Amino acid sequence: MTTHGDPATHSGAPAVAARTGSPDAGEDPPPATNAEGLPAALAGLRAAMGSARFPLTLPSAEPARHVAARLTDQFDDYLLPRLARLDAPLLVVVGGSTGAGKSTLVNSLVQARVSAAGVLRPTTRSPVLVCNPADAAWFRQGELLPGLTRTNQPSENPGTLHLVTAPALPAGLAFLDAPDIDSVVDANRALAGQLLAAADLWLFVTTAARYADAVPWELLRSARARGAVIALVLDRVPPEAADEISAHLSEMLEAQDLGAAPLFVLPETWVDGQGLLPEKVTAPLSAWFSRLAADADARAAVVRQTLYGALAALHPAVEGLADAADEQVAAADALDERVRAAYRGAQRTVEQGLKDGRLLRGEVLARWQEFVGTGELFRTLEARIGRLRDRVVAAVTGRPAPAAELRSAIESQLVTLLRGVAAEAAENAYTGWKAHPAGAALLEPALAHSSDDLAARAERLVRDWQRGVLELVRAEGGDRRFVARTAAYAVNATGLTVMIAVFASTAFIPTGLEVATGAGTTVAAQAVLQAIFGDQAVRNLANKARGDLLDRVGALLDEEAARFLVRTAEARPAVDTGATLREAASRVELARHRSGLSRADGPALPAATDDGGRR
């Protein structure tokens, strides 16, 4: 039997002193027997982490979800219950690789077959906790590891904790045989990590054949980063290779800053009929645990050191969560901005279309020239007789009056424009999201084009706008002889003229080659309307009608953009998540300093041998 160790603590962090300087005062606070104030601060941080969400697909999201879940488990499983009872029995979690002999070792240390061991893997399907009968009440209450259902019988359900008492195990000390850390069963592997985070002391068991495996060392580094107290057992070592293998493992431990962790080397040997190792093989380890169980100060030092390490590791871990939460908000903002930019572009295209005269080309221009050139405008402004004349003409020729054709052409031109800009905006927004990892995860094919009912909504928008223009003309000309003399039909003709004015940058009728052929009648029509309403009144009518149209178009495009924005709104975390996490972590740090868990010194573990050296 070879052992290695010294009275110093493992290198993760030394034991916590009972008193430490306060960050807010020049003298030490009184000793913290129950870390007063710290549990409340931790509960606040626990609540903040429980509210934090990382739904958007970003490189930092999955690691953040994992860290948040791990920390939440550690709060519930260990930190909060341990701070509430610093004098509770010391929990030693026995962990290691598949087939390392953890269960056999536990059985041998308590001198009873309490945990199933065998050649089939994975063997330990649910954790087994063994303690002295005097300590059973504490573990049965469920304050520690509250998420595991207590049972008195072995179970294959990883959500249970099998409680066993063993009189041979000294009071004040308990062993928890955990599932394999490299189990092929995901639930076992996850549970092993959860249990290790709930340990006051982690007894890591490996073998001569597997001590250099990557998975155990990854967990050892993680445990060292958390400041956990660690002891190691190198099992099944051939006697002829004991010195060479133990020396190599010691070098590896030194390289990982774990050289002070007690190391026990167990030779390759037989088991008796009960499946227990010979007492002479386990005697040094049993004696070491007996000294730890008998020394209340040493047990308290182990507990405080592990608490010190776990609490010290919280702040950087929570800072990482806060950064990930900020990235979530920034990503949601970026996705929203890509959508809004696409639909702002659509709005600008409509505005430009109303300024550059493009809407006056083709059918609208032809119908306008026909409306003006045939004298239709003048007749409708002259008297109500025009209405009857149009009905007669329509009945005889079977063709709508020029005014109706012009109104239909205006509607068609606007609807075509709206459909085009909405389709282009949807495509641009879709492409922008597709290029972003978070956006790509939120997309569905229907978003690549405008809504199925966009055409119908655009037609309704234009018709509503046209009716609004007529109402505007009635309101603006309500006290004029014009309306009194010509009644509603003249309002319709005037409204059409105002609609044409909206389509031009001159605030009335466009100029240029497109209207050259109708220039004479156009100018004449303009002169008539200006004579009735006044030049500025005509411009005001056109400006108000244009503003109304743009408002309606903006609302339509906002509805289209909302198809994207509702997805980020559903996924978006609260904007202050990061700040809330940082504030809660700062409160924990302040409470930690005031509690006496902000500085560590002194030995946490007894020496691995009676004389503190190697033999």
FIKOLDO-809500 format. One record per residue (C-alpha): residue in three letters; residue number from 1; x, z, y. Coordinates in steps of 0.05 Angstrom, whole numbers. Layout:
BEGIN
{node 'ALA',NUM,{X,Z,Y}} ...
***
This chain:
BEGIN
{node 'MET',1,{0,0,0}} {node 'THR',2,{29,-20,67}} {node 'THR',3,{3,2,134}} {node 'HIS',4,{22,-15,204}} {node 'GLY',5,{2,16,269}} {node 'ASP',6,{18,67,323}} {node 'PRO',7,{-19,118,364}} {node 'ALA',8,{-29,70,421}} {node 'THR',9,{-95,34,429}} {node 'HIS',10,{-104,-38,411}} {node 'SER',11,{-82,-84,467}} {node 'GLY',12,{-152,-103,492}} {node 'ALA',13,{-156,-41,536}} {node 'PRO',14,{-136,32,531}} {node 'ALA',15,{-186,88,526}} {node 'VAL',16,{-229,106,587}} {node 'ALA',17,{-209,168,625}} {node 'ALA',18,{-263,219,640}} {node 'ARG',19,{-251,214,715}} {node 'THR',20,{-233,156,759}} {node 'GLY',21,{-229,141,833}} {node 'SER',22,{-292,120,868}} {node 'PRO',23,{-289,53,904}} {node 'ASP',24,{-327,86,962}} {node 'ALA',25,{-290,151,971}} {node 'GLY',26,{-220,178,970}} {node 'GLU',27,{-232,230,917}} {node 'ASP',28,{-256,228,845}} {node 'PRO',29,{-330,235,829}} {node 'PRO',30,{-352,288,779}} {node 'PRO',31,{-345,268,705}} {node 'ALA',32,{-399,220,682}} {node 'THR',33,{-430,250,620}} {node 'ASN',34,{-485,199,616}} {node 'ALA',35,{-461,145,663}} {node 'GLU',36,{-517,164,711}} {node 'GLY',37,{-542,104,751}} {node 'LEU',38,{-508,53,706}} {node 'PRO',39,{-566,45,657}} {node 'ALA',40,{-613,28,715}} {node 'ALA',41,{-564,-23,742}} {node 'LEU',42,{-555,-53,673}} {node 'ALA',43,{-631,-56,664}} {node 'GLY',44,{-635,-95,730}} {node 'LEU',45,{-582,-144,707}} {node 'ARG',46,{-617,-150,640}} {node 'ALA',47,{-681,-169,676}} {node 'ALA',48,{-645,-219,720}} {node 'MET',49,{-614,-253,659}} {node 'GLY',50,{-681,-253,624}} {node 'SER',51,{-710,-292,683}} {node 'ALA',52,{-653,-342,688}} {node 'ARG',53,{-668,-411,660}} {node 'PHE',54,{-622,-469,646}} {node 'PRO',55,{-671,-524,626}} {node 'LEU',56,{-637,-586,654}} {node 'THR',57,{-589,-623,609}} {node 'LEU',58,{-521,-609,639}} {node 'PRO',59,{-453,-595,607}} {node 'SER',60,{-458,-522,630}} {node 'ALA',61,{-530,-511,606}} {node 'GLU',62,{-521,-499,532}} {node 'PRO',63,{-461,-453,540}} {node 'ALA',64,{-500,-415,594}} {node 'ARG',65,{-560,-407,548}} {node 'HIS',66,{-514,-382,493}} {node 'VAL',67,{-478,-332,538}} {node 'ALA',68,{-544,-307,567}} {node 'ALA',69,{-573,-297,497}} {node 'ARG',70,{-509,-262,474}} {node 'LEU',71,{-507,-216,534}} {node 'THR',72,{-581,-200,528}} {node 'ASP',73,{-572,-182,455}} {node 'GLN',74,{-512,-138,473}} {node 'PHE',75,{-552,-103,527}} {node 'ASP',76,{-610,-88,479}} {node 'ASP',77,{-569,-77,417}} {node 'TYR',78,{-512,-35,444}} {node 'LEU',79,{-500,-23,518}} {node 'LEU',80,{-566,8,539}} {node 'PRO',81,{-576,51,476}} {node 'ARG',82,{-503,72,474}} {node 'LEU',83,{-503,92,548}} {node 'ALA',84,{-565,133,534}} {node 'ARG',85,{-529,170,477}} {node 'LEU',86,{-453,171,486}} {node 'ASP',87,{-450,225,432}} {node 'ALA',88,{-487,184,379}} {node 'PRO',89,{-449,169,314}} {node 'LEU',90,{-393,119,318}} {node 'LEU',91,{-414,51,291}} {node 'VAL',92,{-360,12,253}} {node 'VAL',93,{-381,-60,240}} {node 'VAL',94,{-344,-89,181}} {node 'GLY',95,{-337,-164,192}} {node 'GLY',96,{-297,-221,165}} {node 'SER',97,{-295,-287,129}} {node 'THR',98,{-334,-308,68}} {node 'GLY',99,{-307,-274,5}} {node 'ALA',100,{-260,-227,42}} {node 'GLY',101,{-286,-167,3}} {node 'LYS',102,{-324,-132,60}} {node 'SER',103,{-379,-105,16}} {node 'THR',104,{-330,-82,-38}} {node 'LEU',105,{-289,-46,15}} {node 'VAL',106,{-350,-11,45}} {node 'ASN',107,{-373,11,-24}} {node 'SER',108,{-304,37,-39}} {node 'LEU',109,{-298,75,26}} {node 'VAL',110,{-364,111,16}} {node 'GLN',111,{-354,118,-59}} {node 'ALA',112,{-421,87,-76}} {node 'ARG',113,{-449,18,-90}} {node 'VAL',114,{-489,12,-26}} {node 'SER',115,{-478,-62,-9}} {node 'ALA',116,{-485,-119,-59}} {node 'ALA',117,{-421,-156,-75}} {node 'GLY',118,{-412,-216,-120}} {node 'VAL',119,{-382,-284,-131}} {node 'LEU',120,{-442,-322,-102}} {node 'ARG',121,{-437,-339,-28}} {node 'PRO',122,{-463,-319,20}} {node 'THR',123,{-471,-251,-13}} {node 'THR',124,{-492,-205,44}} {node 'ARG',125,{-557,-236,68}} {node 'SER',126,{-581,-179,111}} {node 'PRO',127,{-537,-125,143}} {node 'VAL',128,{-528,-59,108}} {node 'LEU',129,{-517,5,149}} {node 'VAL',130,{-490,65,112}} {node 'CYS',131,{-483,133,144}} {node 'ASN',132,{-482,207,129}} {node 'PRO',133,{-551,236,116}} {node 'ALA',134,{-543,279,178}} {node 'ASP',135,{-538,217,221}} {node 'ALA',136,{-595,177,189}} {node 'ALA',137,{-647,197,242}} {node 'TRP',138,{-607,165,299}} {node 'PHE',139,{-602,98,264}} {node 'ARG',140,{-673,100,237}} {node 'GLN',141,{-702,109,308}} {node 'GLY',142,{-682,38,323}} {node 'GLU',143,{-652,48,392}} {node 'LEU',144,{-589,14,368}} {node 'LEU',145,{-602,-59,346}} {node 'PRO',146,{-676,-53,361}} {node 'GLY',147,{-691,-124,341}} {node 'LEU',148,{-676,-110,268}} {node 'THR',149,{-731,-81,224}} {node 'ARG',150,{-708,-19,186}} {node 'THR',151,{-717,-19,111}} {node 'ASN',152,{-697,26,54}} {node 'GLN',153,{-691,-32,5}} {node 'PRO',154,{-643,-91,1}} {node 'SER',155,{-671,-154,33}} {node 'GLU',156,{-654,-227,39}} {node 'ASN',157,{-686,-228,108}} {node 'PRO',158,{-631,-229,161}} {node 'GLY',159,{-680,-197,210}} {node 'THR',160,{-678,-131,172}} {node 'LEU',161,{-628,-74,172}} {node 'HIS',162,{-620,-38,105}} {node 'LEU',163,{-607,36,117}} {node 'VAL',164,{-569,74,64}} {node 'THR',165,{-542,146,65}} {node 'ALA',166,{-477,167,31}} {node 'PRO',167,{-456,240,30}} {node 'ALA',168,{-384,220,19}} {node 'LEU',169,{-381,188,87}} {node 'PRO',170,{-364,240,141}} {node 'ALA',171,{-417,255,194}} {node 'GLY',172,{-406,221,261}} {node 'LEU',173,{-385,155,229}} {node 'ALA',174,{-426,97,202}} {node 'PHE',175,{-407,30,170}} {node 'LEU',176,{-447,-34,180}} {node 'ASP',177,{-432,-89,129}} {node 'ALA',178,{-445,-153,169}} {node 'PRO',179,{-458,-224,143}} {node 'ASP',180,{-399,-272,139}} {node 'ILE',181,{-374,-296,207}} {node 'ASP',182,{-363,-365,177}} {node 'SER',183,{-426,-367,134}} {node 'VAL',184,{-455,-434,117}} {node 'VAL',185,{-523,-404,137}} {node 'ASP',186,{-533,-410,212}} {node 'ALA',187,{-576,-348,216}} {node 'ASN',188,{-523,-306,180}} {node 'ARG',189,{-468,-331,225}} {node 'ALA',190,{-509,-317,288}} {node 'LEU',191,{-528,-248,263}} {node 'ALA',192,{-455,-232,247}} {node 'GLY',193,{-436,-247,319}} {node 'GLN',194,{-494,-205,345}} {node 'LEU',195,{-474,-145,302}} {node 'LEU',196,{-401,-149,322}} {node 'ALA',197,{-423,-145,395}} {node 'ALA',198,{-459,-80,378}} {node 'ALA',199,{-398,-47,347}} {node 'ASP',200,{-362,13,375}} {node 'LEU',201,{-305,-7,329}} {node 'TRP',202,{-296,-74,293}} {node 'LEU',203,{-262,-69,226}} {node 'PHE',204,{-240,-140,213}} {node 'VAL',205,{-228,-157,139}} {node 'THR',206,{-188,-219,118}} {node 'THR',207,{-147,-239,58}} {node 'ALA',208,{-77,-262,43}} {node 'ALA',209,{-105,-332,31}} {node 'ARG',210,{-148,-337,93}} {node 'TYR',211,{-118,-294,148}} {node 'ALA',212,{-97,-355,189}} {node 'ASP',213,{-166,-389,188}} {node 'ALA',214,{-190,-412,256}} {node 'VAL',215,{-259,-380,258}} {node 'PRO',216,{-236,-308,251}} {node 'TRP',217,{-183,-317,304}} {node 'GLU',218,{-234,-346,352}} {node 'LEU',219,{-276,-283,344}} {node 'LEU',220,{-216,-238,349}} {node 'ARG',221,{-197,-270,415}} {node 'SER',222,{-269,-262,439}} {node 'ALA',223,{-269,-189,418}} {node 'ARG',224,{-203,-178,454}} {node 'ALA',225,{-231,-211,517}} {node 'ARG',226,{-290,-162,514}} {node 'GLY',227,{-243,-103,506}} {node 'ALA',228,{-272,-84,438}} {node 'VAL',229,{-234,-34,395}} {node 'ILE',230,{-207,-69,333}} {node 'ALA',231,{-175,-49,268}} {node 'LEU',232,{-155,-98,213}} {node 'VAL',233,{-153,-99,137}} {node 'LEU',234,{-111,-151,101}} {node 'ASP',235,{-140,-153,32}} {node 'ARG',236,{-118,-181,-36}} {node 'VAL',237,{-44,-186,-19}} {node 'PRO',238,{2,-202,-78}} {node 'PRO',239,{53,-145,-81}} {node 'GLU',240,{112,-192,-82}} {node 'ALA',241,{88,-225,-17}} {node 'ALA',242,{63,-163,19}} {node 'ASP',243,{121,-156,68}} {node 'GLU',244,{124,-230,85}} {node 'ILE',245,{49,-238,96}} {node 'SER',246,{40,-173,134}} {node 'ALA',247,{99,-191,178}} {node 'HIS',248,{70,-260,193}} {node 'LEU',249,{1,-231,209}} {node 'SER',250,{34,-179,254}} {node 'GLU',251,{69,-235,292}} {node 'MET',252,{3,-272,300}} {node 'LEU',253,{-30,-209,326}} {node 'GLU',254,{26,-198,376}} {node 'ALA',255,{19,-270,399}} {node 'GLN',256,{-55,-258,413}} {node 'ASP',257,{-42,-193,449}} {node 'LEU',258,{-70,-154,390}} {node 'GLY',259,{-6,-124,365}} {node 'ALA',260,{-28,-52,376}} {node 'ALA',261,{-90,-59,332}} {node 'PRO',262,{-82,-16,269}} {node 'LEU',263,{-68,-60,208}} {node 'PHE',264,{-80,-38,136}} {node 'VAL',265,{-53,-80,79}} {node 'LEU',266,{-90,-74,12}} {node 'PRO',267,{-55,-102,-50}} {node 'GLU',268,{-87,-147,-99}} {node 'THR',269,{-118,-102,-152}} {node 'TRP',270,{-176,-91,-200}} {node 'VAL',271,{-244,-59,-189}} {node 'ASP',272,{-276,-7,-235}} {node 'GLY',273,{-342,-12,-271}} {node 'GLN',274,{-380,6,-207}} {node 'GLY',275,{-345,-50,-169}} {node 'LEU',276,{-303,-1,-129}} {node 'LEU',277,{-229,-7,-111}} {node 'PRO',278,{-181,46,-138}} {node 'GLU',279,{-179,108,-93}} {node 'LYS',280,{-104,103,-87}} {node 'VAL',281,{-112,34,-55}} {node 'THR',282,{-164,55,-4}} {node 'ALA',283,{-136,125,7}} {node 'PRO',284,{-96,110,71}} {node 'LEU',285,{-156,75,103}} {node 'SER',286,{-204,130,80}} {node 'ALA',287,{-157,182,108}} {node 'TRP',288,{-153,145,174}} {node 'PHE',289,{-229,142,181}} {node 'SER',290,{-233,216,162}} {node 'ARG',291,{-186,235,218}} {node 'LEU',292,{-227,192,266}} {node 'ALA',293,{-292,224,243}} {node 'ALA',294,{-263,294,250}} {node 'ASP',295,{-237,282,320}} {node 'ALA',296,{-295,283,370}} {node 'ASP',297,{-249,266,427}} {node 'ALA',298,{-221,206,391}} {node 'ARG',299,{-291,181,374}} {node 'ALA',300,{-313,190,446}} {node 'ALA',301,{-251,152,469}} {node 'VAL',302,{-267,94,423}} {node 'VAL',303,{-338,91,450}} {node 'ARG',304,{-316,95,522}} {node 'GLN',305,{-262,42,511}} {node 'THR',306,{-311,-7,480}} {node 'LEU',307,{-360,7,536}} {node 'TYR',308,{-305,-2,587}} {node 'GLY',309,{-287,-70,557}} {node 'ALA',310,{-358,-94,550}} {node 'LEU',311,{-376,-73,621}} {node 'ALA',312,{-313,-102,650}} {node 'ALA',313,{-328,-169,616}} {node 'LEU',314,{-398,-172,646}} {node 'HIS',315,{-380,-192,717}} {node 'PRO',316,{-341,-256,701}} {node 'ALA',317,{-392,-275,648}} {node 'VAL',318,{-451,-265,696}} {node 'GLU',319,{-413,-303,750}} {node 'GLY',320,{-409,-361,701}} {node 'LEU',321,{-484,-356,690}} {node 'ALA',322,{-496,-356,765}} {node 'ASP',323,{-452,-418,773}} {node 'ALA',324,{-491,-452,718}} {node 'ALA',325,{-557,-433,752}} {node 'ASP',326,{-532,-461,818}} {node 'GLU',327,{-514,-526,781}} {node 'GLN',328,{-584,-529,754}} {node 'VAL',329,{-614,-523,824}} {node 'ALA',330,{-564,-573,852}} {node 'ALA',331,{-579,-622,796}} {node 'ALA',332,{-654,-615,808}} {node 'ASP',333,{-643,-628,882}} {node 'ALA',334,{-600,-688,867}} {node 'LEU',335,{-653,-717,820}} {node 'ASP',336,{-707,-705,872}} {node 'GLU',337,{-665,-738,926}} {node 'ARG',338,{-655,-800,883}} {node 'VAL',339,{-730,-806,876}} {node 'ARG',340,{-744,-793,949}} {node 'ALA',341,{-690,-843,970}} {node 'ALA',342,{-723,-897,926}} {node 'TYR',343,{-791,-885,956}} {node 'ARG',344,{-764,-878,1027}} {node 'GLY',345,{-735,-947,1016}} {node 'ALA',346,{-804,-971,996}} {node 'GLN',347,{-834,-941,1059}} {node 'ARG',348,{-781,-975,1102}} {node 'THR',349,{-796,-1042,1069}} {node 'VAL',350,{-869,-1035,1088}} {node 'GLU',351,{-851,-1015,1159}} {node 'GLN',352,{-804,-1075,1165}} {node 'GLY',353,{-858,-1120,1137}} {node 'LEU',354,{-904,-1099,1193}} {node 'LYS',355,{-850,-1114,1244}} {node 'ASP',356,{-820,-1180,1224}} {node 'GLY',357,{-884,-1220,1215}} {node 'ARG',358,{-874,-1234,1141}} {node 'LEU',359,{-945,-1211,1127}} {node 'LEU',360,{-972,-1265,1173}} {node 'ARG',361,{-946,-1322,1130}} {node 'GLY',362,{-985,-1362,1080}} {node 'GLU',363,{-1058,-1346,1070}} {node 'VAL',364,{-1065,-1295,1126}} {node 'LEU',365,{-1037,-1344,1178}} {node 'ALA',366,{-1082,-1400,1153}} {node 'ARG',367,{-1144,-1357,1155}} {node 'TRP',368,{-1126,-1330,1224}} {node 'GLN',369,{-1117,-1399,1252}} {node 'GLU',370,{-1182,-1420,1222}} {node 'PHE',371,{-1216,-1358,1250}} {node 'VAL',372,{-1190,-1372,1320}} {node 'GLY',373,{-1187,-1448,1318}} {node 'THR',374,{-1260,-1457,1298}} {node 'GLY',375,{-1284,-1414,1356}} {node 'GLU',376,{-1307,-1361,1308}} {node 'LEU',377,{-1275,-1306,1349}} {node 'PHE',378,{-1308,-1329,1414}} {node 'ARG',379,{-1376,-1338,1383}} {node 'THR',380,{-1375,-1268,1353}} {node 'LEU',381,{-1354,-1239,1419}} {node 'GLU',382,{-1409,-1276,1457}} {node 'ALA',383,{-1473,-1251,1423}} {node 'ARG',384,{-1504,-1224,1360}} {node 'ILE',385,{-1530,-1293,1345}} {node 'GLY',386,{-1462,-1307,1313}} {node 'ARG',387,{-1480,-1262,1255}} {node 'LEU',388,{-1542,-1304,1238}} {node 'ARG',389,{-1503,-1369,1246}} {node 'ASP',390,{-1451,-1346,1196}} {node 'ARG',391,{-1504,-1328,1145}} {node 'VAL',392,{-1534,-1397,1151}} {node 'VAL',393,{-1467,-1432,1145}} {node 'ALA',394,{-1448,-1390,1084}} {node 'ALA',395,{-1514,-1405,1051}} {node 'VAL',396,{-1509,-1480,1062}} {node 'THR',397,{-1435,-1490,1046}} {node 'GLY',398,{-1428,-1435,994}} {node 'ARG',399,{-1364,-1412,1029}} {node 'PRO',400,{-1354,-1345,1062}} {node 'ALA',401,{-1349,-1342,1137}} {node 'PRO',402,{-1278,-1347,1166}} {node 'ALA',403,{-1280,-1273,1185}} {node 'ALA',404,{-1293,-1252,1112}} {node 'GLU',405,{-1238,-1299,1088}} {node 'LEU',406,{-1189,-1270,1138}} {node 'ARG',407,{-1206,-1199,1118}} {node 'SER',408,{-1196,-1216,1045}} {node 'ALA',409,{-1129,-1250,1060}} {node 'ILE',410,{-1105,-1188,1098}} {node 'GLU',411,{-1125,-1144,1040}} {node 'SER',412,{-1091,-1188,988}} {node 'GLN',413,{-1027,-1193,1028}} {node 'LEU',414,{-1022,-1118,1038}} {node 'VAL',415,{-1038,-1102,965}} {node 'THR',416,{-985,-1151,942}} {node 'LEU',417,{-934,-1118,987}} {node 'LEU',418,{-952,-1048,963}} {node 'ARG',419,{-949,-1067,890}} {node 'GLY',420,{-881,-1098,900}} {node 'VAL',421,{-850,-1040,937}} {node 'ALA',422,{-880,-989,889}} {node 'ALA',423,{-853,-1026,829}} {node 'GLU',424,{-784,-1032,860}} {node 'ALA',425,{-783,-958,879}} {node 'ALA',426,{-802,-938,809}} {node 'GLU',427,{-747,-981,780}} {node 'ASN',428,{-695,-953,829}} {node 'ALA',429,{-716,-881,815}} {node 'TYR',430,{-715,-893,740}} {node 'THR',431,{-646,-924,744}} {node 'GLY',432,{-621,-867,786}} {node 'TRP',433,{-645,-815,737}} {node 'LYS',434,{-620,-854,677}} {node 'ALA',435,{-549,-850,706}} {node 'HIS',436,{-554,-774,710}} {node 'PRO',437,{-551,-732,645}} {node 'ALA',438,{-606,-685,668}} {node 'GLY',439,{-649,-742,693}} {node 'ALA',440,{-641,-784,630}} {node 'ALA',441,{-668,-726,589}} {node 'LEU',442,{-731,-722,633}} {node 'LEU',443,{-748,-796,631}} {node 'GLU',444,{-802,-832,592}} {node 'PRO',445,{-814,-907,590}} {node 'ALA',446,{-876,-905,633}} {node 'LEU',447,{-835,-882,693}} {node 'ALA',448,{-797,-948,694}} {node 'HIS',449,{-855,-981,730}} {node 'SER',450,{-910,-960,778}} {node 'SER',451,{-973,-925,755}} {node 'ASP',452,{-1022,-966,714}} {node 'ASP',453,{-1076,-955,767}} {node 'LEU',454,{-1030,-971,826}} {node 'ALA',455,{-1064,-1038,840}} {node 'ALA',456,{-1133,-1007,843}} {node 'ARG',457,{-1109,-951,888}} {node 'ALA',458,{-1073,-1000,934}} {node 'GLU',459,{-1137,-1042,940}} {node 'ARG',460,{-1177,-980,957}} {node 'LEU',461,{-1124,-959,1008}} {node 'VAL',462,{-1128,-1026,1044}} {node 'ARG',463,{-1204,-1027,1045}} {node 'ASP',464,{-1205,-955,1071}} {node 'TRP',465,{-1155,-974,1124}} {node 'GLN',466,{-1196,-1035,1146}} {node 'ARG',467,{-1257,-991,1153}} {node 'GLY',468,{-1215,-942,1193}} {node 'VAL',469,{-1194,-998,1240}} {node 'LEU',470,{-1267,-1015,1254}} {node 'GLU',471,{-1282,-942,1267}} {node 'LEU',472,{-1223,-940,1314}} {node 'VAL',473,{-1249,-1000,1352}} {node 'ARG',474,{-1318,-968,1358}} {node 'ALA',475,{-1287,-903,1382}} {node 'GLU',476,{-1241,-936,1433}} {node 'GLY',477,{-1294,-982,1461}} {node 'GLY',478,{-1353,-935,1457}} {node 'ASP',479,{-1366,-932,1532}} {node 'ARG',480,{-1355,-1006,1547}} {node 'ARG',481,{-1407,-1059,1560}} {node 'PHE',482,{-1374,-1101,1506}} {node 'VAL',483,{-1398,-1058,1449}} {node 'ALA',484,{-1465,-1046,1481}} {node 'ARG',485,{-1475,-1121,1489}} {node 'THR',486,{-1447,-1149,1424}} {node 'ALA',487,{-1459,-1090,1377}} {node 'ALA',488,{-1427,-1083,1309}} {node 'TYR',489,{-1411,-1156,1295}} {node 'ALA',490,{-1364,-1160,1354}} {node 'VAL',491,{-1331,-1097,1330}} {node 'ASN',492,{-1316,-1132,1264}} {node 'ALA',493,{-1284,-1191,1299}} {node 'THR',494,{-1244,-1145,1345}} {node 'GLY',495,{-1222,-1104,1285}} {node 'LEU',496,{-1195,-1166,1250}} {node 'THR',497,{-1156,-1183,1312}} {node 'VAL',498,{-1127,-1113,1314}} {node 'MET',499,{-1108,-1119,1240}} {node 'ILE',500,{-1070,-1183,1256}} {node 'ALA',501,{-1036,-1147,1313}} {node 'VAL',502,{-1012,-1093,1265}} {node 'PHE',503,{-975,-1147,1226}} {node 'ALA',504,{-931,-1166,1285}} {node 'SER',505,{-875,-1133,1325}} {node 'THR',506,{-907,-1153,1391}} {node 'ALA',507,{-964,-1104,1380}} {node 'PHE',508,{-1013,-1162,1381}} {node 'ILE',509,{-1008,-1234,1358}} {node 'PRO',510,{-941,-1260,1330}} {node 'THR',511,{-901,-1313,1363}} {node 'GLY',512,{-854,-1364,1333}} {node 'LEU',513,{-859,-1425,1289}} {node 'GLU',514,{-908,-1392,1242}} {node 'VAL',515,{-963,-1392,1294}} {node 'ALA',516,{-942,-1450,1337}} {node 'THR',517,{-1000,-1492,1315}} {node 'GLY',518,{-1050,-1439,1334}} {node 'ALA',519,{-1016,-1417,1398}} {node 'GLY',520,{-1068,-1443,1446}} {node 'THR',521,{-1129,-1411,1414}} {node 'THR',522,{-1089,-1349,1398}} {node 'VAL',523,{-1069,-1337,1470}} {node 'ALA',524,{-1140,-1350,1491}} {node 'ALA',525,{-1167,-1299,1442}} {node 'GLN',526,{-1116,-1249,1466}} {node 'ALA',527,{-1136,-1261,1537}} {node 'VAL',528,{-1209,-1249,1521}} {node 'LEU',529,{-1195,-1183,1486}} {node 'GLN',530,{-1148,-1160,1540}} {node 'ALA',531,{-1200,-1176,1591}} {node 'ILE',532,{-1251,-1132,1554}} {node 'PHE',533,{-1206,-1074,1534}} {node 'GLY',534,{-1146,-1081,1579}} {node 'ASP',535,{-1075,-1099,1558}} {node 'GLN',536,{-1052,-1028,1544}} {node 'ALA',537,{-1115,-1012,1506}} {node 'VAL',538,{-1102,-1070,1459}} {node 'ARG',539,{-1032,-1045,1446}} {node 'ASN',540,{-1057,-975,1435}} {node 'LEU',541,{-1107,-999,1385}} {node 'ALA',542,{-1054,-1037,1347}} {node 'ASN',543,{-1005,-979,1349}} {node 'LYS',544,{-1057,-929,1324}} {node 'ALA',545,{-1079,-976,1268}} {node 'ARG',546,{-1007,-987,1248}} {node 'GLY',547,{-994,-912,1246}} {node 'ASP',548,{-1056,-901,1204}} {node 'LEU',549,{-1035,-954,1155}} {node 'LEU',550,{-965,-925,1148}} {node 'ASP',551,{-993,-856,1137}} {node 'ARG',552,{-1037,-882,1081}} {node 'VAL',553,{-979,-920,1050}} {node 'GLY',554,{-936,-858,1054}} {node 'ALA',555,{-988,-818,1017}} {node 'LEU',556,{-994,-872,963}} {node 'LEU',557,{-918,-874,953}} {node 'ASP',558,{-915,-798,952}} {node 'GLU',559,{-965,-799,895}} {node 'GLU',560,{-921,-848,858}} {node 'ALA',561,{-858,-807,871}} {node 'ALA',562,{-895,-745,846}} {node 'ARG',563,{-893,-773,775}} {node 'PHE',564,{-818,-760,777}} {node 'LEU',565,{-817,-698,821}} {node 'VAL',566,{-867,-660,778}} {node 'ARG',567,{-816,-664,721}} {node 'THR',568,{-761,-632,761}} {node 'ALA',569,{-810,-581,789}} {node 'GLU',570,{-828,-559,718}} {node 'ALA',571,{-755,-555,698}} {node 'ARG',572,{-726,-528,762}} {node 'PRO',573,{-702,-456,759}} {node 'ALA',574,{-716,-410,818}} {node 'VAL',575,{-671,-429,875}} {node 'ASP',576,{-645,-358,883}} {node 'THR',577,{-628,-348,809}} {node 'GLY',578,{-553,-350,821}} {node 'ALA',579,{-556,-302,880}} {node 'THR',580,{-601,-254,840}} {node 'LEU',581,{-552,-254,782}} {node 'ARG',582,{-492,-241,828}} {node 'GLU',583,{-527,-186,864}} {node 'ALA',584,{-548,-152,799}} {node 'ALA',585,{-477,-158,772}} {node 'SER',586,{-449,-128,835}} {node 'ARG',587,{-495,-68,828}} {node 'VAL',588,{-470,-59,757}} {node 'GLU',589,{-398,-61,780}} {node 'LEU',590,{-411,-9,834}} {node 'ALA',591,{-447,36,784}} {node 'ARG',592,{-391,26,734}} {node 'HIS',593,{-339,50,784}} {node 'ARG',594,{-381,110,802}} {node 'SER',595,{-393,126,728}} {node 'GLY',596,{-321,134,708}} {node 'LEU',597,{-320,71,666}} {node 'SER',598,{-277,30,713}} {node 'ARG',599,{-208,51,690}} {node 'ALA',600,{-178,64,621}} {node 'ASP',601,{-119,103,596}} {node 'GLY',602,{-98,145,536}} {node 'PRO',603,{-104,133,461}} {node 'ALA',604,{-170,111,431}} {node 'LEU',605,{-152,108,357}} {node 'PRO',606,{-111,155,313}} {node 'ALA',607,{-48,128,283}} {node 'ALA',608,{-55,85,222}} {node 'THR',609,{-10,133,182}} {node 'ASP',610,{0,208,185}} {node 'ASP',611,{68,200,216}} {node 'GLY',612,{46,143,262}} {node 'GLY',613,{96,94,232}} {node 'ARG',614,{104,44,176}} {node 'ARG',615,{111,60,103}} 
***
